Each structure stands twice: as C-alpha cells, then as structure tokens.
Amino acid sequence: MAAKNLLVALAGQPNCGKSTVFNMLTGARQHVANYPGVTVEKKSGSFKMGTTRVELVDLPGTYSLTSYSLEERVSRDFLLGDNPGVVIDVADASNLKRNLYLTLQLLEMEVPTLLNLNMMDVAERRNQTIDIAGLEKILGIPVVPTTAKKGEGREALQVAVEKARENPSDGFFKIDYKGLEEHISELETLLVEDPVLSVQYPVRWFAIKLLEDDAEAIQLLRRTHPDAEQVLIRTAQCRERFEKVSGNSAERHIAFTRHGMCANIAKKVVVLPQNPKRSLSDRADRYICNRILGPIILMCILMVLYEVSIVFGGWLAQKVWPLWGGLENFAASVLPAPGFMVDPLLRALAQWVVKSTTAILNYLPIFFLLFSLIAALEDSGYMPRMAFILDRLFRRFGLHGQSTLPMILGGVYVGGCAIPGVMATKAIPDERARLATILIVPMMNCLAKVPLYLILIGAYFADVGGLAMFFIATVTLFMALPVAKLLSLTVLKKRESAPFIMEMPPYHVPTLQGVLRRSLERIWMFMKKIVTVVSAVAVVVFVLINFPGLSAERQAHYEEVRDSAIQAFVKQADKTEYKDVITTDDVLPIILFGEALKHSKIGVTDKEQSAAINAEFEAKNPVYYAVVKRKGKDGKKLNKALKKVVRARKSVRREIRAERFESSFLGTMGRALEPVTQFAGFNWRINIALLSAFAAKENSAATLGSIYGIDGSGQSVQETMKAGEVGFTSLHALALMLFMALYPPCVPTSIMVKHQSNSTGWMLFSIGYQTLLGLFVASLVFTGGSLLGLSGFQAMWAFYGLCVATTLGMALIPTREEKETEIITPTSVKEHCS
C-alpha cells in the first residue's frame, strides 16, 4: 500500500505545554525556519502512523485568532490557507476555562479539530476532575488527555488524529451571540453572493470577523468581493444598530459571549475541590510580583543570567578558543606560505574570512548558555512575570515588558552583545514595541565597545576613571529610552500595537531535554543566518581596507628596505661555515621555520615532549635549526643577525599595513568625512578607526593601534595616542566615547536586525539614524563644550543631567495606549486594549 501524507497543525495558547507535545510526537525529526515573509518562527516535524506520514506544524502560541499580532495572523492564515487535515488544539487541563477561548474560535473557523487536554498531572495535583466524555459531547470533537512532559498519552493522541482524519465531524460547535445573531445572518446573506469568498472561507466566521472590525478580514473582503464597499457600509450599520440597542460594542459583546460560554462549559465538565488551597504559584507571586520585592528579585535573576551567560560564558569562550585557533592554524597551514613584506592575496583573503568567522563562532559558548537560561526561564513560567513587573515603566517609552531581556543582553551596563539582544526581541508580541527595541538594542554597551572606552578613559580621564566608566555605562540607557519614545511617536506610529495580554501561568520545573533542544535549535538558526553572511561581508571589508594598494614608488621603497635587510644577513652568513649554504632564498624560510617551531611548543610544559619537538625539527632541516636555536658558535652569530631581519620584517609589514590602510578606499572615505566630523572633533585618523568598527567594534581600538604605530615596544595605546594626537583633549575623548556609544550596529548585528525585522529598510534605517544621532550628540558635546569653555569632565556631567531630564520629560508624554481602559479578563489574564 502506498504511503499517505497528512498535514496536522498544532495550536494552543502560551504555556500550555504545546512545545512538549510537539517534541513528544516528533522526537528528533524537526526543522525550524520562518514563515515566508515574516519573522515568526516556524517549527515543523514528522512522525509515522502506520502507512501515513504525518507532517506536524507547530503554530505560534496565541490566545486568540484575531489579527492584532503577527503570531495571530500567521496562525490564522495557515489554518485557512494550508487547509490542515487535522488541528490538534493543546489546552492546559488545569485551566480549561481560559484555554477553551481558542478552542471555540477554531470551531468557528470550521477546521477539523481535536482537543488535547495536556498537563493532566497539574490538574490532578490541584484535585480537579474533568468529565472527558461530557466535554466531547458538548463540543462535538474528540478530547484526548495527556501529560506530555512524562510522555503519557502519545499513542492515544496519534489514534485520535487517525480517527479525526477518517471521520471528520459533520457539524461544528456554534456560539449563540443572542442580540447579534440577526446582524450575523444579515451579513451572511451578503457574503454568500460572493462565490469565491463563500467557498474558501466559512461564511458565518467571516461575518463575525467583519463585525469585530478585523483589519485582515476587511482587506480580504476588498480583494475578493465585487461589492466590498457596500458590504462594509452594511457592516458599519449593523455595528451601529447593535451598539445603540445593547449599549455595547460588537467586538466587546463577542469577546464576553465567548468568555461566558467558556465559563459555562468549564462549570459543567470540571469538578473543583470544595476548599481549594492557594497554589504554590499564587503564594510565590505574592513576593515575585510584589511592587517592591518584584523588581529586586528581577534584578537578582538578571544579574545571575548576565554573570552566567556573559561573564562565565566569556571565560568559557576563552577556554574553547584553542578550537577556533586550531581552525585558523589549519587554514594557515594549507594556504600559500606568507611573504616577507605582504602575504599572497589568496592567503590574506582566506585568513581574513576565517578570522572573521571564528570571531563570531567564539560567541557560541555565550549564546549556548544564554539560550539555555532563556529556555529555562520560559519553561519555568517566570518570563511573563518579568514582563509584568517592567511593562508599566517601559510602556511609557513605547517599549514592552519583554524588552528587558534584549536590553540586558545588549549591555544595559557594560559587557553585553547586540547580536543576542536583537535575537531575543523575537519574544515581544507587540510589533511596534518589538521594532522599537530592535532599534535601540545596538545603543547598549556591548563588550566590543569597551576597549575603546578603556583607551580613552586611560588617556584622558585617568584620575577619574571610575566616574568616567560609570558615566558611559549608564548614560546609554538615558539616551535609549527617549529615543525609543521618539521612534514610537514618529516612524513607528502607524505600526500595529497588539492588545497586551499577560498571563501568569503556574510555575514548572524545566526539563533538561526541553531546554537543551530549544537552545541547540536557536544556536543552529544563529549559525545558519549569521556565519554564512558574515563570511560574505568579510570579503567586501577586506577589499575596502586593502585596495587600491601602494603606489609603485612606495612599493619599490619597501622592496629596497627588504633587500637591504636580507643582504645584511647573507653577508653575515658568508663569514661562517654556512657560506654558500644559506642564500637569499633561505632567509624567509628560516624565519618561517622559527615561527613554526615556536608555535609547535605553545602549551608544552613537559621537557621530554619539548625535546622531541626539537629533534623533529632538527631532523627536518639541521641548518635552519642551528640558526634558530643558536647551535654552535656560528649559529649564535647568525641568530643575532636573524633577529635584526625579523625586526625589519615586522616593521616593514606594519608600515605597509598602515600605509595601505591610509590609502585604501576606507582611508579615502575617512579623509572625505573630515569636513562633517570636524564639529565632533574627529580627524581623518579617528574617522578611519570608526569606519573600520562597522565590521566589528573591536576594530576601532586595533585600528588606532595600527595608525599610531603600536609595535609592542612597551608603550601603551594611551601613551602613543596622546603622543600622536597633539591637541586632542578630554573633550575630544568624550565626544568620541559618546559617538561610539551611539555607533550604528556592526555588520553581524545589522544582519540580525534585517532578519528580526524582516526588512532591509529597517536595517538601513537603524544604521542611518544611529550614525546621524551619534554625530549630532558628539558635535553637540564637543562644539557646545568648546564654546562654553568646559573641560571633558565638566561636559560629561552636564550632558548626563540633560539626558536624565530628557528621559523624565519624555516619560510624561502620554501615548494612545496609556489613555485606554485596562480590562481584567477571567483567570488572571490582564489585557490592555488598544
């Protein structure tokens, strides 16, 4: 018999154990991607039922199927457009009344549904009894109890899927909306006249959606119905007549009728204990969600998360670095040998790409710990509490309670990373708040900015270094919050702001398997989306900093220096027993031989092992070994001469890099920007350092070192910069620090902004607005401070006061959401209607 395919959708509200059910059914046969055209995650998997191969699609967790949020629209579009053979509605058995709200909407959509009562163990622990047969009779669909965390009910759920496919329900549960029914019927009559619409979509459901003033339904009507405007006029009349008679809006009446129906059904089939005790979750929330203790507990948890993921993860990354270093060494070993002055193009380009990639891979330990902790917080039920505690504050700035985690990861104080910060915005359900968070996370203090801060503070604020570090570590938040509010009131004003639904689910102990699975899934998505693109961008950056290259005159000059150093060494060799043995062609190979010997002994402490390595290299080339290891009288003599050649080579390579960098496309851009950046106190050398930081923030400090000739001679970067930049004051340094704080996202972060916003336009906007904002702030501080005669330290705190005052002022500007009524819906769900 030929194998059959069956498409099954897995729907459910957040915190119902839907992901656990998905894992129970599919095991390791899973695939994670995004729905086409949106940033919502799409998880699919498969399992076998006899000869039938079932493709299971895990829909985003959503409380309802309206069109307020992206998740709701994605779920609804999939159910209506992809026509799954069966929909498994996963419900929290311990909170049936709330979960039935989604079930009733699925039945109204007339999709073939079976109800999965998951978390039966929690219901039993609370002494709740559910009449499964009675619930099946009322809803007219199969009801299957499971405890997915323990793997209980898997076979029964598969059998129910098979039965639902073979024997679909003839009728669907119908809610009586009482006074609204006549208006629903009136619109049904009009909609039936459109053959396309009436065939593709349930007519009663569509009529209800129009009465709810559903934006997506209205757009769909305009695309398909030949007389759409007349239908919309009639809909408006129906809504107006109903509101006049009932004194209530149609959408509110529909919502409360559904809630009432859920309560009636739950009352009939759920037997609650007569004297219920307060659950552990309720008792814990007295402290965790307390107005005073809540924020303290939250900060402690975030501090632990930060310390484990960023601090311990950074230490772990250092321990794992030899793995990536080994990858770089392997690439170096198979590539063409390095040259005396410059490396062959293939070697230079390949090493640049490999090092750019390993720089990102080095973050993997941090991300793994980070994603694991986030998964544990999600599974434990704490994430909604975190959003609840901070939502009222963040809403004043156009953000969301769940903006907290991305900002912490980005580096609210010092030491985060914008890449995971932007990635974490995926959990924010409000599109406007999510975009606002994405656009301010790069303004946080990522770890890569710190080297430049330390250089400038050490050079120009050494006597007040602690205060200067406190300033730069905290002022970014007072700049980001007003910017978020401004963005929400302007460019994001028309972006959709979903009703804010907040549920306090019971606390759970996270499972190790679930945490590991989700963290590994996110790591894999990160690698696919970032590493491949970073490799491509690295090629572009390589070209910008290396071409057009040196002029023929300068090339000849450096060749002359090279030849002079080599000839001097060969003359010394001719005075030893190695005359005619060591020629000019041997000089570079001897240098590389010494570097290879030194590299092979890194980490070797055992004398016998070291001796074995020496013997191996001596067997390869006794002459080279004698020179490198100072063997014999002539070997010592030539080793001294060799060190002069090595120093000359390092000097030539460094000078060529600096000169090539200065004359490169990037260097030319630095000089071209001087007329603009002079108001911020930046010259072309500073401009080059800032331009190079776009590839990675760490490049700013490294580039300054290259420009000012850092060569390991004992001078610090601070000393050489102060010596190389005559007239550069603490006010210049402050302006540069603030520009770096507001610096546009680096290439990997920009790519992540594109993925999370699903828009190249928003990526370009994030780069453009932060560049202009940074330049404005730096110019304001430098030019304003110069006109007022302020020192860098005085200007620092004057600007700090201005930022704090601006933040307080922006918080007082009301948004539309803050003016609306707050509604408390049943069973601890809090909804802010927009």
Secondary structure, 3 states (H helix, E strand, C coil): CCCEEEEEEEEECCCCCHHHHHHHHHCCCEEEEECCCCCCEEEEEEEEECCEEEEEEECCCCCCCCCCCHHHHHHHHHHHHCCCCEEEEEEEHHHHHHHHHHHHHHHHCCCCEEEEEECHHHHHHCCCEECHHHHHHHHCCCEEECEHHHCECHHHHHHHHHHHHHCCCCCCCCCCCHHHHHHHHHHHHHHHCCHHHHHHCCHHHHHHHHHCCCHHHHHHHHHHCCCHHHHHHHHHHHHHHHHHHHCCCHHHHHHHHHHHHHHHHHHHHEECCCCCCCCHHHHHHHHHCCCCHHHHHHHHHHHHHHHHHHHHHHHHHHHHHHHHHHHHHHHHHHCCCCCCCCCCHHHHHHHHHHHHHHHHHCCHHHHHHHHHHHHHHHHHCHHHHHHHHHHHHHHCCCCCHHHHHHHHHHCCCCCECHHHHHHHHHHCCCHHHHHHHHHHHHHCCEHHHHHHHHHHHHHHCHHHHHHHHHHHHHHHHHHHHHHHHHHHHCCCCCCCCCCEEEECCCCCCCCHHHHHHHHHHHHHHHHHHHHHHHHHHHHHHHHHHHCCCCCHHHHHHHHHHHHHHHHHHHHHHHCCCCCCCCCHHHHHHHHHHHHHHHHHCCCCCCHHHHHHHHHHHHHHCHHHHHHHCCCHHHHHHHHHHHHHHHHHHHHHHHHHHHHHHHHCHHHHHHHHCHHHHHHHCCCHHHHHHHHHCCCCCCHHHHHHHHHCCCCCCCCCHHHHHHHHCCCCCHHHHHHHHHHHHCCCCCHHHHHHHHHHHCCHHHHHHHHHHHHHHHHHHHHHHHHHHHHHCCCHHHHHHHHHHHHHHHHHHHHCCCCHHHHCCEEEECCCEEEECC
